[in-house]
Amino acid sequence: MASKVGKERTAQLESADDRIIDLLSRDADLTYREMAEKLGLNESTVRKRVLALRRTGVIRRVMVEVDTERLRLKLNAQVGVDADPSKLIGVGRELVAMPEAAMVFSTSGGHDFYVVVWTKDSESLSRIIDNIAAVDGVAKVIPSIVLERLR
């Protein structure tokens, strides 16, 4: 049976891990020192916790935030894609292979997939939507223009 002190220490580490994950999800460029200052923890503690989170697979990779306007890609869209259930895996593979797809998510709920598209204008978005609709097994394509990223 674990001691009360051991349980408290485990709870503190889990709380620190949650706070570290929250910080990294907001700014993955923070140094160990910057995180330690923000969290009121020792830098070596933060470094050990981040390395443990990576080693255990809790943190797998760092996401890159792309400034699409600097790339002259002024139109961002999320495209909901519904697929024939018997062709779901094939549709997913085809969507992932599309160079126009910045990100592809399989989802539950409203659509089978969400495809994130960054493009220069509505004409190119229309061509991308046509390409998605032409994939064997795609039943429905519902684009939504992203107006503003809030977080």
N, C-alpha and C positions, 0 to 999 in steps of 0.2 A: 504494500500500500504506500503511495507517495505521501511525502510529508506535506504539511500545510505550506511551509516555506517553498518547497519544490513546485507546488501547484501555483503559488503566487508568482514565482519566477517565470513559469511557463506562460501564465496569463499576461505578464508584462511583455514578454518576447512577442507573443501573438499580437498584442496591442501595438507594439513598435513595428512589427511587420505590416500591419494594416495601415499605419501612418506612413511608412516608407512607400508602400504600394500606391497610396493616394498621392503622395508627392511626385513619384515617378510618372504616374499617369497624367499628371498636369504638366510636368517638365522633366523629360527624360535626360536632359543635359546637365542636371544638377550634379555637382561633385559630392563625394562623401562628406567633405567638410561643410558644404552648404546645407546638405540634408541634416547633418548633426546640429548645426546652428538653429535651423528651423524647428527641429524636433526636441531640442534641449537634451540631446544624447551625446555620448562620447563618439568621436569619429571612428574609432576602431570598432565600436559596437555596431554602428551603421554599416561599415564595410563587411563585417562578419555576417550580419543579417542579410544584406543584399546578396552576398556570395552564396549563403545558404538557400535563399529563395531561388536563385538561379540553378543551383545544384539539384534542388528537389523539383525543378520544373515549374514552380509557381510563376516565376518571371522567365518567359521563354525568349523574348526578343524585345527590342525597343522599336516603337513605331516612329516613323518619320512623318512630320507634318509638312506637307508640300504647299508652298504658296503658288497656287495654280495661276494666279494673275501674272506673276513674274514669268511664267512659262507661256503667257499669252493664251491661257486656257480659261476663258472668262465664264464659261457655262459649266456648272456642276449639276449633275443629276443623279438621283437614285432611281434605278429602274427595277420595279417589281416584276418578277417573271414567274408565271405559273406553268407547270409542265404536266404532261401526261404521266401518271404515276408509274406506268410500265417503262418509261424512258427517262426517269428522273436522274439516274446516275450519268447517263450519256449526255443529257442536257447540261448537267453540272460541269462535266469535263469540257464540253464545247465552250461554255461561258468562260471558264478559267483560261482557256487557250486563246481567247479573243484579245488581241493587243490593245484594243480600246478600253478594256475593262481595267480600271485602276484597282478595284477590289471586288471580290465576289463572296457573298455570304449565303450559306444555306440557312433557311429559317423555318420556324414554325409560326403559325398564325396566318397573317394576311396573304403571304406569297411563299412559294417554295424557295425562291432565291431573291436576293437583292444584289444588283450590279451597280457599283459606283462608277460613274463615267465623268471624266473631265474632258471638255472639248471646247473648241474656239467659238462656235456659234450654233444657232438652232438648225441650220442646214446639216451640219456634220452630226448633230445629235439625231436628227431624223434618219440619216443613213445608218447610224449605229443601231437605232431601234429597229430598222428594217432588217439589218443583219441578225440581230437577236431573234426577231420574229421568224426568220427563215431557218433557224436551227430545228432539226427534226425532233419533234416531241414538245416543242414550245406551244402552249395552248393560249397564253395571254401575256401581253406586255403592257405594263402600266408605268410610264415615266412620271417622275416628280422632280421639278426643278428645285434645287437648294437655293434659298434666298439669302440666308445668312448663317454662318457657323457660330453657334452660341458657346460651345465648349469643345 
